[in-house]
Amino acid sequence: MSTTLHESGAAVGNATGTSAPAAPRSPAAADARYDTLVATLREIAADHPDVVLASSLAAEDMVLTHAIYANDIPIEIFTLDTGRLNPETLGMIDTITAHYGKTIRVVRPDPAAVDQYVTDYGANAFYESVPLRKACCEIRKVVPLRGALAGHSAWITGQRREQAVTRGDLPEREHDPVFGLEKYNPLVLWTQDDVWQTLRRLGVPTNPLHDRGYPSIGCEPCTRAIRPGEDLRAGRWWWESSDSKECGLHAGNVSAIPVSVDFSKRSG
């Protein structure tokens, strides 16, 4: 399958007003961009009848959710409940059901693995080092994702190149060697302005945290609102350097750091 997305020349902007947005695209251009997305998703579903969308319940994934549900595209949607999500994020599950009449699948980590990590390292050990943070992400996100993707030939994400330095070379389609299937990033060339123009034009429900300065949303203790002029993902793992801000779900991204933690109990 050959998929073509419209290149965007819009400047970086977001829903929080932290940077000056570019002039919005014309309604015709916005409609064409969205129509291309719908066509792309239909093609992916035709090529991979078992394809799934892994939704973070944030803005980009709500664009994809709307495109799928509003156009009856046969793509299953699931989300990862890590056990540390904001109430507002969890509330999006019911919001989606109420708005679209569809229920997304919720995937959770193994409680025993979570308990072991907390016992060995502490509930908030992820603040102590990148390896310990990666280990927490591995248990709460990567392993559950691996289970959710098992038996599928392809998955879809809401990643965009503009989001972070680790995603600057992100392709529209790639083979995911970590999970052993095809991976599609149909919003790869969309800007933040593109995303929000589509959400507003189509009346798509969004996570209330976006209105409080959270352009990127993850687990509650690992996410904060961004400050004026900061990178869109500056609020994710804000205590780390920008080149480590991946959790392992997208291990092919530049600077994705492998987990290297000894899960034996710490001394002292």
Secondary structure, DSSP 4 states (H G I P E B T S, - for coil): ---------PPP--TT-SSPPPPPPPHHHHHHHHHHHHHHHHHHHHH-TT-EEEE-SSHHHHHHHHHHHHTT---EEEEE--S-B-HHHHHHHHHHHHHHS---EEE---HHHHHHHHHHH-TTGGGT-HHHHHHHHIIIIIHHHHHHHTT-SEEE----GGG-GGGTT--SEEEETTTTEEEE-TTTT--HHHHHHHHHHHT----GGGGGT-SS--BGGGB-PPPTT--TTTTBTTTS-GGG---STTTTSTTPPPP----SPPP-
